Each structure stands twice: as C-alpha cells, then as structure tokens.
Amino acid sequence: MRAPLCRSILLRAFFLSGPFLVLAATARIASITLAAATEARGSFRIVSLNPTLTRLLIDLELGANVVGVVTVPGMPLPKGVPVQVKTVGSYAKPLMEKIIALRPSHVLLIKEGEDRISAQLKKAGTKVLILEGRFLKDFEPLVRTLGETFARDPGKIEALLSRWRSDWAAVDQSVGRVESSKRVHDSRALLMLQVDPVYIAGQDSFLSEITEKCGWKNAFPGNGYPRVGREQLELMSMERIVYFSMLGQKKEEKAVQEFWAKSMKHRSVPLLIENNPHLAQLGVELPRLTQEFCERLGRK
C-alpha cells in the first residue's frame, strides 16, 4: 500500500504545482524577451538625416542610440540628443564620408525632393531606411516603423499615437473644423519656406493641410516644394503670406520683409512670420503648434 500512496502524493503535488510552473516559465520567457529587446536596442547605431526623425527618435526614448545627425544653421539640437553625437553635415548637404565613419547600423531619411545619397550609402553596405513624412496621415506609420524597427515597447508606441490622435481631436474642436466640401475657400495664403532663393510648399504637404484646418487655402495650386521666381509670385493671388522660419533669426526676418516690400502686387499683403521651426516638422508637438498657428493666422 505504501508505494501506490507515494505515487498518489507525487501525482497530486505535480498537478497542484503545474500552474505555478507555467507562471514561472512565462515570467522567465518574458524576462528573456525584454532582455533581448533591451540588448538589441543597445546595438543600434542610428544616423538621422532629418530633424523631424531626430525628434521622433527622442520621443521614442531612442536618443541614446543616435550617433549622428544633420544640422540646420541656427537651429539647436533637440534635448535628448547625446552630448557625444557627431554632426554629419547639414540638412541640405549630408556628407557621405562622415556618415560611413560612424559605422551606423541604420541611416534614416524622409522621402523628399531629390535623393542623392541613399544609393551611395547602400552601395557602401549601409542599411538605409527611407520613410514617408509628407502628410499628416504619414505620422502614425512613421512612428510604428521606427518603434518596431528599433525594438521599442509597443505600449510606448501606442501612448505616443494616442496622444497624437487626442491632440488633433482637440484642435479640430477648438478651431471649429467643418468638412472641406462645406467650406468657402476664398482666402488664400502663400506658404513660404525660404527667401533666397524662394521655396514654397505645395498642396501635397502637411503645411498645406494645417493651413486648411485654419480655414485658409494654399495659394499655390501645384505640388511639391518648388523654387519659384518673383515673376511667378506676381501672378498668384493671395490674402496672406506665411513664412515658416527654420532659423528664427532677425536677419532672416528682415530679408523676408525686404523681399515683399519690393513686390508690385503683394507689398501690402499681411505677412506672418512663424519663428518656431517645429511647426514645419511632422512631430508630436504639431497639433498644439497648429492650434496656436490658427489663432495667429485668423480664420475666415
């Protein structure tokens, strides 16, 4: 009788301890997975060729992985970028040799204009991630791609996206948004990005989208970020000129004012100079900045 009794006790103990063994194993697996993700994040060496991407990496708590960035003259690097980070040229002209010298695991850029460097980087064996960032709708896939590529906690990604959605809902409610089909688009604003030479934002841009949220229409009917001459500008109709400054410098502001003072047709058109460079970046702060922009621009 003793042997069967012992076997019974052992079987009972095994089945009773089963759930605890499963929980322990699950916790162990979770611990290993988290450790692996943390180790993977530590191995990333990221070079960002766009200020918008640099800020998003910081928002995703990946600033420590950034080893190289491009600079915009007069614009300080955002908080969270490591002090030892290297500059790899300017936003307009990144330098191939400086990028390669950092031995990056990934080089990030946003698809815009003429891409002269990604093919060279790929040929050199560098992994290049080209991301979409022209429209407001690009923000969510942009954040997801960055988060998933660099092993971020899904909860952190969702928290950032939830903030983005709720902030835009607040903006739409605040500015009294109505469907575009019901809006009277008779007020046009020229969206200017640079003065010498002149570059403007076209219809296929989030700058055009936020301007429409404010109840204004983009004065330029085309797409892209074209360079335009004074002759072309004189042919356009506009009730407001908006200059999105990337530098926030008095010298730049004066140059814009002097440029329009020489216009035969538009010298009396109100000029709004936006000195916050983050308004021209597809970042998590854009909804709040848009609301403030709408207040300054004035709605029809």
Secondary structure, DSSP 8 states (H G I E B T S, - for coil): -HHHHHHHHHHHHHHHHHHHHHHHHHHHHHHHHHHHHHHHHHH--EEESSHHHHHHHHHTT-GGGEEEEEEBTTB---TTS-TT-EEEEESSSB-HHHHHHT--SEEEEE--S---SHHHHHHTT--EEEE--SSGGGHHHHHHHHHHHTT--HHHHHHHHHHHHHHHHHHHHHTT---GGGS----EEEEEEEETTEEE--SSSHHHHHHHHTT-EES--S-S--EE-HHHHHTS--SEEEEE-SS--HHHHHHHHHHHHT-TTTTTS-EEEE--GGGGS-STTHHHHHHHHHHHH---
